Amino acid sequence: MNTFGRVLTVSVFGQSHSASIGCVIDHFPAGLEVDEAALAAFMARRAPGQGPWATKRSEADEVRFLSGLNARGRTNGAPIALAIANTDTRPKDYSAMGKVPRPSHADLVAWRRWGDDWDRSGGGQFSGRLTAPLTAAGALSLQWLAERGVHVAAHLQEVAGVLDEPFRARMLDVESRIALEEQVSSLAARDFPTLSEAAGAAMRKAISEAASEGDSVGGIIEVVATGVPEDLGSPMALGVESQVSSALFGIPAVKGVEFGAGFEAARMRGSEHNDPYTLDARMDATPEKNDAGGILGGITTGAPLVVRIAVKPTASIAKSQRSVDLETMEETELRVRGRHDPCIAPRAVPVAEAVLGLTIMDLMLERLGTRASEPRPTA
């Protein structure tokens, strides 16, 4: 099922090579004046054809609203339907593969479920192309959140063993908060999503080297949300970690999610991992540091929400791979053709921001109630 969210729901439709892809967003509050220039700029960050680290497929990814906006360009409370045309498809690249499933793709499981009726071209409904409408929906949620003081940003923390500097979100003193704001601001000026220009250059080199060998690499994306209200979420199954993880795992190629100190916490002592409390300027209890990642017991603490996702290497590679011909049931060699990213992670950075934004907005609407969160009508 291609539907995200509990109150704010996003249902994605289309395939990689269908005429269009898109989504329907339900329960988006009325009153947001959509900044279409900001939306287009956000979409451009995910679009293909950005450089040698991205697929050569050329798509404008122009968002066309079918419903949900009034004549003044404001959300009107009705379901928002949006579409993005697929204009640069090359299905012949896939027809040559016959019935030979690509390793690490969904080809085999899709064939077992739907037989010859499934749309294999470009990966069909399993394609990363489907993240385009998800990114558009997330861009709207980020605009709504920004009006309420919530901001989401992400960067490539690691690619092919090359490390970027981390977000300064583990400590909560004034100096660290200012440093985090400066880090987030610096990302806007980057054409490659790293905090360190040197790390970005090294990552691009590693991606190019893998591509020249007919191979691919993966990466880790770190996402931070600031200004997140306290008291969002619930214990256990409906905790913030559960809902955010579920949404992030909906992004194709994501294989791992961690919060705060994450897996590093398993190597720490309690006295090191625990976040001590102090009194803030309002004489309220507040954590001194943030190894919890802004969540305790499934409920937000008001500290920055910090999450990292692991993105696997692109499965479609030029190197010859072993597979099985499903028609003859004989082992064979497969060499994948077509246009593919040698590293998915750079273009997945805005997708991660979009999905986290959608989930936070969903949690806020759930906590406050949709009507309580809507702005007052204006003349």
ABEGO torsion letter per residue (X at the ends): XABBEAABBBBBBEBAABABBEBBBBGBBBGBBBBAAAAAAAAAAABBGAEAABBABBBAGBBBBABGBBAAGBBAGBBBBBBBBBABBBAAAAAAAEABBBBGBAAAAAAAAAEAABBABGGEAABAAAAAAAAAAAAAAAAAAAAAGBBBBBBBABBGGBBBBBBBAABABAAAAAAAAAAAAAAAABABBBABAAAAAAAAAAAAAAAAAGBBBBBBBBBBBBGBBBGBEBBEAABAAAAAAAAAAABBGBABBBBEAEAAAAABBAAAABBBBBBBAAGBBBBABAAAGGBBGGBBAGBBBBBBBBBBBBABBABBBBBBBAAAGBBBBBBBBEBBBABAAAAAAAAAAAAAAAAAAAAAAAAAEAAAABBBBBX
